[in-house]
């Protein structure tokens, strides 16, 4: 199950955050080649955050998935930065992304693990 968490210090309206979560879900499914029915997204806004010593607009993204290959991270980074920049007006130079490959036995779902 791919999971994308987007944290930002920007105050997005509830509908804006939901829209970003929906668009991010479709994008993650496409980038990873996985069914969207397994993708989970979360958007946390109005967080107390700094980057490079300032609280100018910024975002931190965490993308975790079973079988996440290093070979797709550059394209995924580009696509996710473009999406977040478009939806929030945050400069992509102020967006960090952490990619994590989760072991099947360390990812639970529906009373079991993958």
C-alpha positions in Angstrom: 0.0 0.0 0.0 1.6 3.3 -1.0 1.2 6.0 1.5 2.0 9.7 0.8 1.9 12.3 3.6 2.2 16.0 2.7 3.0 18.4 5.4 3.1 22.1 4.9 3.2 25.3 6.8 0.6 26.8 4.5 -3.0 27.2 5.5 -5.1 25.5 2.8 -8.9 25.6 2.9 -10.4 22.2 3.7 -11.5 21.7 0.1 -8.1 22.6 -1.2 -6.4 20.0 1.1 -9.0 17.4 0.0 -8.4 18.2 -3.7 -4.6 17.9 -3.2 -5.1 14.6 -1.5 -7.2 13.3 -4.3 -4.9 14.5 -7.0 -1.9 13.1 -5.1 -3.6 9.7 -4.8 -4.0 9.4 -8.6 -0.5 10.6 -9.2 1.1 8.1 -6.8 -0.8 5.3 -8.4 0.3 6.3 -11.8 4.0 6.9 -10.8 4.2 3.6 -9.0 2.1 1.5 -11.4 -0.1 0.4 -8.6 -3.9 0.4 -8.3 -5.3 3.5 -6.7 -7.4 1.3 -4.5 -4.3 0.6 -2.4 -3.1 4.2 -2.2 -3.5 6.3 0.9 -2.8 10.1 1.1 -2.8 12.6 4.0 -2.4 16.3 3.8 -1.5 18.2 7.0 -1.7 22.0 6.7 -0.8 24.9 8.9 2.1 23.1 10.6 4.8 24.9 12.5 7.7 24.3 10.1 11.0 25.9 9.0 13.4 25.3 6.2 16.7 27.0 5.7 16.0 29.0 8.9 12.7 30.6 7.7 9.0 29.8 7.7 8.5 30.9 4.1 6.1 28.5 2.3 7.5 24.9 2.4 6.4 21.3 2.3 7.8 17.9 3.4 6.5 14.8 1.7 6.9 11.2 2.7 6.2 8.4 0.2 6.4 4.9 1.5 5.6 1.8 -0.5 6.3 -1.9 -0.8 8.8 -2.4 -3.6 9.6 1.3 -4.1 12.5 1.3 -6.6 15.2 3.9 -6.7 14.8 4.0 -10.4 11.5 5.8 -10.2 12.3 8.3 -7.5 13.6 11.1 -9.8 10.5 11.0 -11.9 8.2 10.8 -8.9 10.1 13.7 -7.3 9.5 15.8 -10.3 5.8 14.9 -10.6 5.1 15.4 -6.9 6.9 18.7 -6.7 5.0 19.9 -9.8 1.7 18.9 -8.2 2.4 20.5 -4.8 3.8 23.6 -6.4 0.7 24.0 -8.6 -1.8 23.4 -5.8 0.0 25.4 -3.1 2.2 27.9 -4.9 5.2 26.6 -2.9 8.5 26.8 -4.8 9.8 23.4 -5.6 13.2 24.4 -4.1 11.4 24.4 -0.7 9.9 20.9 -1.0 11.7 17.9 0.4 10.6 14.3 -0.3 11.6 11.2 1.7 11.2 7.9 -0.2 11.0 4.7 1.7 10.7 1.1 0.5 8.7 -0.9 3.1 9.3 -4.6 3.7 6.2 -6.7 3.1 6.1 -8.1 6.6 6.5 -4.6 8.1 3.3 -3.3 6.3 0.0 -4.4 7.9 -3.4 -4.4 6.2 -6.8 -6.1 6.8 -5.7 -8.0 9.9 -2.5 -9.3 8.3 0.6 -8.2 6.5 1.6 -8.2 2.8 
